[in-house]
């Protein structure tokens, strides 16, 4: 057996290491795509919600708006989804609403437009009557959790043309 430095042997070892690295990276990336390994799975497309689901979603949003109007940020925070709650506490939520969404906190009423879901996620279009009397339009994103539907985000939208 030869004990000296063999260039060809080291080139083969390095090449084998690179090949194994590429294989492990490909397998790891493939596993992350599977739901059992924390990956995302393909969700069905959104469709118009049925009446019972619409009522569930409206109840969640109305409950949060009512809590905000009553200055009860702890109760309003209850309607946020778990991933949102993991990023922020009640105090941070209160500051965010007061700074970025004051119309929601002081709203007079809400009118609901198109509501779509796929059983796990939902999009609800809402017209909020602000304290000024002006109607502002928002899109609520909701996610179904074990405890029911929860709000995962709200975005103000500008509508152009005719509103249906």
C-alpha positions as CSV (number, residue, x, y, z in Angstrom):
1,X,0.0,0.0,0.0
2,X,1.3,3.4,-1.0
3,X,1.4,5.9,1.9
4,X,2.4,9.0,-0.2
5,X,0.1,11.8,-1.5
6,X,-1.9,10.7,-4.5
7,X,-3.5,13.5,-6.5
8,X,-5.9,11.3,-8.4
9,X,-7.2,9.7,-5.2
10,X,-7.9,13.2,-3.7
11,X,-9.6,14.3,-6.9
12,X,-11.9,11.3,-6.8
13,X,-12.7,11.9,-3.1
14,X,-13.5,15.5,-3.7
15,X,-15.7,14.7,-6.7
16,X,-17.5,12.0,-4.7
17,X,-18.1,14.6,-1.9
18,X,-19.6,17.1,-4.4
19,X,-21.9,14.5,-5.9
20,X,-23.1,13.4,-2.5
21,X,-23.6,17.0,-1.5
22,X,-25.8,17.7,-4.5
23,X,-27.8,14.5,-3.9
24,X,-28.3,15.4,-0.2
25,X,-29.3,19.0,-1.1
26,X,-31.8,17.7,-3.7
27,X,-33.3,15.1,-1.3
28,X,-33.5,17.8,1.5
29,X,-35.2,20.3,-0.8
30,X,-37.7,17.6,-1.9
31,X,-38.5,16.6,1.7
32,X,-39.2,20.3,2.6
33,X,-41.9,20.4,-0.1
34,X,-43.8,17.6,1.6
35,X,-46.4,18.6,4.3
36,X,-45.1,16.0,6.7
37,X,-41.7,17.7,6.7
38,X,-43.0,21.2,7.2
39,X,-43.4,22.1,3.6
40,X,-46.2,23.8,1.8
41,X,-48.8,21.8,0.2
42,X,-51.0,22.8,-2.7
43,X,-54.2,24.4,-1.6
44,X,-57.4,24.3,-3.6
45,X,-58.3,27.6,-5.3
46,X,-60.6,30.0,-3.6
47,X,-64.3,29.9,-4.6
48,X,-67.3,31.9,-3.5
49,X,-68.2,31.0,0.0
50,X,-71.4,29.2,1.0
51,X,-73.8,31.1,3.2
52,X,-72.9,29.3,6.4
53,X,-69.2,29.9,5.9
54,X,-69.8,33.5,5.0
55,X,-71.7,34.0,8.3
56,X,-68.8,32.4,10.2
57,X,-66.2,34.7,8.6
58,X,-68.4,37.8,9.0
59,X,-68.9,36.9,12.7
60,X,-65.1,36.8,13.3
61,X,-64.5,40.2,11.6
62,X,-67.5,41.8,13.3
63,X,-66.4,40.5,16.6
64,X,-62.9,42.0,16.2
65,X,-64.3,45.3,15.0
66,X,-66.7,45.5,17.9
67,X,-63.8,44.8,20.3
68,X,-61.7,47.5,18.6
69,X,-64.6,50.0,18.9
70,X,-64.8,49.2,22.6
71,X,-61.1,49.8,23.0
72,X,-60.7,46.1,24.1
73,X,-57.5,45.2,22.3
74,X,-57.0,42.0,24.3
75,X,-60.3,40.7,22.9
76,X,-59.6,42.0,19.4
77,X,-56.2,40.3,19.5
78,X,-58.0,37.0,20.3
79,X,-59.2,36.9,16.7
80,X,-55.7,37.1,15.2
81,X,-54.2,33.8,13.9
82,X,-51.4,32.0,15.7
83,X,-48.7,33.1,13.3
84,X,-49.6,36.7,13.8
85,X,-49.6,36.3,17.6
86,X,-46.2,34.7,17.4
87,X,-44.8,37.9,15.9
88,X,-46.5,40.4,18.2
89,X,-48.1,40.8,21.6
90,X,-51.3,42.7,22.6
91,X,-49.5,46.0,23.2
92,X,-47.7,45.8,19.8
93,X,-51.1,45.0,18.2
94,X,-52.7,48.0,19.9
95,X,-49.9,50.3,18.7
96,X,-50.2,48.9,15.2
97,X,-53.9,49.4,14.9
98,X,-53.9,52.9,16.4
99,X,-51.0,54.0,14.0
100,X,-51.9,52.1,10.8
101,X,-55.6,51.3,11.0
102,X,-57.3,54.0,13.1
103,X,-60.4,53.8,10.9
104,X,-61.0,50.2,12.0
105,X,-60.7,51.2,15.7
106,X,-63.2,54.0,15.3
107,X,-65.5,52.5,12.6
108,X,-69.2,52.9,12.7
109,X,-70.2,49.9,10.6
110,X,-69.1,47.3,8.1
111,X,-70.6,46.2,4.8
112,X,-69.5,42.9,3.3
113,X,-68.7,42.3,-0.3
114,X,-67.3,39.3,-2.1
115,X,-66.3,36.5,0.3
116,X,-64.2,33.6,-1.0
117,X,-62.6,30.6,0.6
118,X,-61.1,27.1,0.1
119,X,-61.9,25.6,3.5
120,X,-58.6,26.6,4.9
121,X,-58.1,30.2,3.8
122,X,-60.5,33.0,3.1
123,X,-60.5,36.5,1.6
124,X,-63.3,38.9,2.7
125,X,-63.9,42.3,1.1
126,X,-65.2,44.8,3.6
127,X,-66.4,48.4,3.4
128,X,-65.8,50.1,6.7
129,X,-67.8,53.3,7.5
130,X,-65.2,55.5,9.2
131,X,-66.0,57.9,12.0
132,X,-65.8,60.7,9.3
133,X,-68.6,59.1,7.4
134,X,-66.3,58.1,4.5
135,X,-66.3,54.4,3.4
136,X,-62.9,52.8,3.3
137,X,-62.3,49.4,1.7
138,X,-60.3,46.6,3.2
139,X,-59.5,43.0,2.3
140,X,-59.3,40.6,5.3
141,X,-57.3,37.4,5.0
142,X,-58.4,34.6,7.4
143,X,-57.1,31.2,8.1
144,X,-58.8,28.2,9.7
145,X,-57.2,27.0,12.8
146,X,-58.3,24.3,15.3
147,X,-60.1,27.0,17.3
148,X,-61.9,28.3,14.2
149,X,-61.4,31.1,11.7
150,X,-58.7,33.6,12.7
151,X,-57.6,36.9,11.0
152,X,-54.1,36.6,9.5
153,X,-54.0,40.1,7.8
154,X,-55.9,43.2,6.8
155,X,-55.0,45.4,3.8
156,X,-56.6,48.6,2.8
157,X,-57.5,48.6,-0.9
158,X,-58.3,51.4,-3.3
159,X,-61.3,50.5,-5.5
160,X,-61.6,52.1,-8.9
161,X,-64.7,52.0,-11.1
162,X,-67.9,50.4,-10.1
163,X,-68.0,48.4,-6.8
164,X,-70.1,45.2,-6.9
